Amino acid sequence: MWCYRGGSISAEPRINDRIRVPEVRLVGPSGEQVGIVPLAKALELAQEYDLDLVEVAANARPPVCKLMDYGKFKYESAMKAREARKNQAHTVIKEMKLRPKIDPHDYDTKKGHVVRFLKQGDKVKITIMFRGREQSRPELGYRLLQRLAEDVQDLGFVESNPKQDGRNMIMVLGPHKKKTEAMAEAREAQAARKAERQGTSGADAEEPAEA
């Protein structure tokens, strides 16, 4: 439903006896053009086919109507919309914070998270946080960001070059793979692991018992 000048108007098409015009341009159940016919004749054909008369182009002159199973049409449209939303890819911006004098172990851990985000098709905002005297050494943060970008260059690229933002230095990495590609690969990998587990279970079941 949507509102227009204070009133609610249905966004759904008019069907059957809700259609109020003298004649319509009729389309058959298989998409064939029947031609311009009186509304009464179109409703009669709908009854014969046990279908609905649905107005598909209200602004045409005369309006275009089609013979169809409207309940089935609505159900299939809803399922398609649901599937489209399910497969819709939303690029997410993840954030990773580092200190300019980070130790090697922490760096490897943080880099591992960045690698995972990029593999998932997400962007990563890298923030170097400066404290105290570190603010007088911005080159430390710049070198660290360059090192990280080089370490993950197979998976991502520098979308936004390092820049100072108050006490922080920020860089944004973008993934080489689109989100949809990453999602598809993840589904394929999950299916392959499931098939492998099922195959292993089947092999164990067929193993003959010892005499």
C-alpha positions as CSV (number, residue, x, y, z in Angstrom):
1,M,0.0,0.0,0.0
2,W,1.2,3.5,-0.7
3,C,-0.4,6.9,0.1
4,Y,-1.4,9.6,-2.3
5,R,-3.0,12.9,-1.2
6,G,-4.0,11.4,2.1
7,G,-5.6,8.2,0.8
8,S,-4.3,4.6,0.5
9,I,-4.1,3.1,-2.9
10,S,-3.3,-0.6,-3.5
11,A,-0.2,-1.2,-5.6
12,E,-1.6,-4.5,-6.8
13,P,-3.2,-4.7,-10.2
14,R,-6.9,-4.8,-10.6
15,I,-8.3,-8.2,-11.4
16,N,-11.7,-9.6,-12.6
17,D,-14.7,-7.6,-11.5
18,R,-12.5,-4.8,-10.1
19,I,-11.6,-3.8,-13.7
20,R,-14.0,-1.1,-14.8
21,V,-13.5,-0.3,-18.5
22,P,-15.8,-1.1,-21.5
23,E,-13.1,-3.0,-23.4
24,V,-9.6,-4.4,-23.0
25,R,-6.7,-5.5,-25.1
26,L,-6.6,-9.2,-24.1
27,V,-3.5,-11.4,-23.9
28,G,-4.1,-15.2,-23.6
29,P,-2.7,-17.6,-21.0
30,S,0.3,-18.4,-23.2
31,G,1.1,-14.8,-24.1
32,E,-0.8,-14.9,-27.4
33,Q,-2.5,-11.7,-28.5
34,V,-6.3,-12.1,-28.6
35,G,-7.0,-8.5,-29.5
36,I,-9.4,-5.8,-28.3
37,V,-12.5,-7.4,-26.8
38,P,-15.4,-6.2,-24.6
39,L,-14.7,-6.5,-20.8
40,A,-17.7,-8.9,-20.5
41,K,-16.2,-11.2,-23.2
42,A,-12.8,-11.2,-21.4
43,L,-14.4,-12.1,-18.1
44,E,-16.3,-14.9,-19.8
45,L,-13.1,-16.3,-21.2
46,A,-11.4,-16.1,-17.8
47,Q,-14.2,-18.2,-16.4
48,E,-13.9,-20.8,-19.2
49,Y,-10.2,-21.2,-18.6
50,D,-10.7,-21.1,-14.8
51,L,-8.2,-18.2,-14.6
52,D,-8.2,-14.6,-13.5
53,L,-8.4,-11.5,-15.7
54,V,-5.5,-9.3,-14.6
55,E,-4.9,-5.7,-15.7
56,V,-1.2,-5.6,-16.6
57,A,-1.0,-2.2,-18.3
58,A,-3.5,0.1,-16.8
59,N,-2.3,3.3,-18.7
60,A,-2.6,1.7,-22.1
61,R,-5.7,2.6,-24.3
62,P,-7.5,0.3,-23.9
63,P,-5.9,-1.3,-20.8
64,V,-4.0,-4.5,-21.4
65,C,-5.3,-7.5,-19.5
66,K,-4.0,-11.0,-19.3
67,L,-5.5,-14.4,-18.4
68,M,-3.5,-16.0,-15.7
69,D,-3.7,-17.8,-12.3
70,Y,-3.1,-14.7,-10.2
71,G,-2.6,-16.6,-6.9
72,K,0.1,-18.7,-8.5
73,F,1.6,-15.6,-10.1
74,K,1.8,-13.7,-6.8
75,Y,3.4,-16.8,-5.1
76,E,6.1,-17.2,-7.8
77,S,6.8,-13.4,-7.8
78,A,7.2,-13.5,-4.0
79,M,9.6,-16.5,-4.2
80,K,11.7,-14.8,-6.9
81,A,11.9,-11.6,-4.8
82,R,12.9,-13.7,-1.8
83,E,15.6,-15.5,-3.7
84,A,16.9,-12.2,-5.1
85,R,17.2,-10.7,-1.6
86,K,18.9,-13.9,-0.4
87,N,21.6,-13.6,-3.2
88,Q,21.9,-9.8,-3.0
89,A,25.4,-8.8,-2.1
90,H,26.1,-6.0,0.3
91,T,29.7,-4.9,0.5
92,V,30.5,-4.4,4.1
93,I,33.3,-2.1,5.4
94,K,35.2,-3.9,8.1
95,E,37.6,-2.1,10.4
96,M,41.0,-3.1,11.7
97,K,43.0,-1.0,14.2
98,L,46.8,-1.3,14.6
99,R,49.4,0.5,16.6
100,P,52.5,1.9,14.8
101,K,54.8,-0.2,16.9
102,I,52.8,-3.5,16.8
103,D,54.7,-6.7,17.6
104,P,55.1,-9.4,14.9
105,H,52.7,-11.8,16.5
106,D,49.9,-9.2,16.7
107,Y,50.6,-8.1,13.2
108,D,50.2,-11.6,11.8
109,T,46.9,-12.0,13.7
110,K,45.6,-8.7,12.4
111,K,46.7,-9.5,8.9
112,G,44.9,-12.8,9.1
113,H,41.7,-10.9,9.9
114,V,42.2,-8.6,6.9
115,V,42.9,-11.6,4.6
116,R,39.6,-13.2,5.8
117,F,37.6,-10.0,5.2
118,L,39.0,-9.5,1.7
119,K,38.3,-13.2,0.8
120,Q,34.7,-12.6,1.8
121,G,34.5,-9.7,-0.6
122,D,34.4,-7.0,2.0
123,K,36.4,-3.7,2.2
124,V,38.7,-3.1,5.1
125,K,39.4,0.2,6.8
126,I,42.8,0.1,8.4
127,T,43.3,2.6,11.2
128,I,46.8,3.3,12.7
129,M,46.3,4.8,16.2
130,F,49.1,7.2,17.4
131,R,49.5,8.0,21.0
132,G,51.8,10.5,22.8
133,R,55.1,10.9,21.1
134,E,54.1,8.5,18.3
135,Q,52.2,11.4,16.7
136,S,55.6,13.0,15.8
137,R,56.5,9.9,13.8
138,P,53.7,9.5,11.1
139,E,56.1,7.7,8.8
140,L,55.9,4.7,11.1
141,G,52.2,4.4,10.4
142,Y,52.7,5.0,6.7
143,R,55.3,2.3,6.4
144,L,53.1,-0.2,8.3
145,L,50.2,0.5,6.0
146,Q,52.4,0.0,2.9
147,R,53.7,-3.3,4.3
148,L,50.1,-4.5,5.0
149,A,49.0,-3.5,1.5
150,E,51.9,-5.4,-0.1
151,D,51.2,-8.5,2.1
152,V,47.6,-8.8,0.9
153,Q,48.0,-7.5,-2.7
154,D,46.9,-10.8,-4.1
155,L,43.5,-10.4,-2.4
156,G,43.0,-6.6,-2.3
157,F,44.1,-3.2,-3.5
158,V,44.5,0.2,-1.9
159,E,41.2,1.9,-2.6
160,S,42.0,5.0,-0.4
161,N,45.6,6.0,0.1
162,P,46.9,6.5,3.7
163,K,45.8,9.9,5.1
164,Q,46.1,11.6,8.5
165,D,42.9,12.0,10.4
166,G,43.6,13.7,13.7
167,R,45.6,11.2,15.8
168,N,44.9,8.4,13.4
169,M,46.1,7.4,9.9
170,I,43.6,5.7,7.7
171,M,43.8,3.5,4.6
172,V,41.0,1.6,2.9
173,L,41.6,-1.7,1.1
174,G,39.2,-3.0,-1.5
175,P,38.8,-6.7,-2.5
176,H,39.7,-7.9,-6.0
177,K,36.7,-10.3,-5.9
178,K,33.1,-9.0,-5.9
179,K,31.0,-9.9,-3.0
180,T,28.8,-12.1,-5.2
181,E,31.8,-14.1,-6.4
182,A,33.0,-14.6,-2.8
183,M,29.6,-15.8,-1.7
184,A,29.4,-18.2,-4.6
185,E,32.8,-19.6,-3.9
186,A,32.0,-20.0,-0.2
187,R,28.8,-21.9,-1.1
188,E,30.7,-24.2,-3.5
189,A,33.4,-24.9,-0.8
190,Q,30.7,-25.7,1.7
191,A,29.0,-28.1,-0.7
192,A,32.3,-29.8,-1.5
193,R,33.1,-30.3,2.2
194,K,29.6,-31.7,2.8
195,A,30.0,-34.1,-0.1
196,E,33.4,-35.2,1.2
197,R,32.1,-35.9,4.6
198,Q,29.2,-37.9,3.2
199,G,31.6,-39.8,1.0
200,T,33.9,-40.6,3.9
201,S,30.9,-41.8,6.0
202,G,29.7,-44.0,3.2
203,A,33.2,-45.6,2.8
204,D,33.3,-46.3,6.5
205,A,29.9,-48.0,6.4
206,E,30.9,-50.3,3.6
207,E,34.1,-51.5,5.3
208,P,33.7,-55.2,5.9
209,A,33.8,-56.5,9.5
210,E,36.9,-58.6,10.5
211,A,36.3,-62.3,10.7
